[in-house]
Amino acid sequence: MKTRLTLFITCILILQANLNAQSNLVPYKAGHVFDISLPEYMSKTFGLNNSATIQYKSVVKDVYGFVILDTKEELKLAEMTFVSINDFYDNFIKDFLKDEKKRRISRVVYQKIGDVNFAESDASYYDNEAKTEIYYLVGIVETKNAFYKVLSWAAVENKEKFKADFQKILYSIKD
């Protein structure tokens, strides 16, 4: 009898504690889905950039790239507010390859397609390890909810061969 009473009191205390601990739940969505198209000769990979949302390459053609996603909500939480794609691009490009030899950045070209803003520029530098000059297509995409940094690269001598494909990748981003 004593054991049953102790068990009953214990159950009541546990139930009461659970009732007091419960609160309403607030729904959140996690993750951010976007679309990107890659040329058939490229495939998804990893190991190019730890901050990248998607990474791609073709070892045979010696071309590489990745996309870094910054949601506007996350930027706001980090107290980083950009009033336009111009501000976001300027903030990024000032430090991009800044310590590299023979760094060159072209004039930025802005474009709006529908509700999406795009910025693109060419960048290059001399890579001591590879003993060659590297070309980048630097792209920024601004959608309603996010900014994307799209970086694709190849050797400078292959710039004209791959730039159009790099641009297709950049302009394929949708969320």
RAZI-V343088 format. One record per run of one state. SS is the DSSP state (h for helix, s for strand, l for the rest). FROM is the first residue (numbers start at 1). LEN is the number of residues. If there is no record, write none. Layout:
ss->SS from->FROM len->LEN
ss->SS from->FROM len->LEN
This chain:
ss->l from->1 len->1
ss->h from->2 len->20
ss->l from->22 len->13
ss->s from->35 len->1
ss->l from->36 len->7
ss->s from->43 len->3
ss->l from->46 len->8
ss->s from->54 len->5
ss->l from->59 len->4
ss->s from->63 len->9
ss->h from->72 len->6
ss->l from->78 len->7
ss->h from->85 len->9
ss->l from->94 len->7
ss->s from->101 len->5
ss->l from->106 len->3
ss->s from->109 len->5
ss->l from->114 len->2
ss->s from->116 len->12
ss->l from->128 len->4
ss->s from->132 len->11
ss->l from->143 len->3
ss->s from->146 len->10
ss->h from->156 len->16
ss->l from->172 len->2
ss->s from->174 len->1
ss->l from->175 len->1
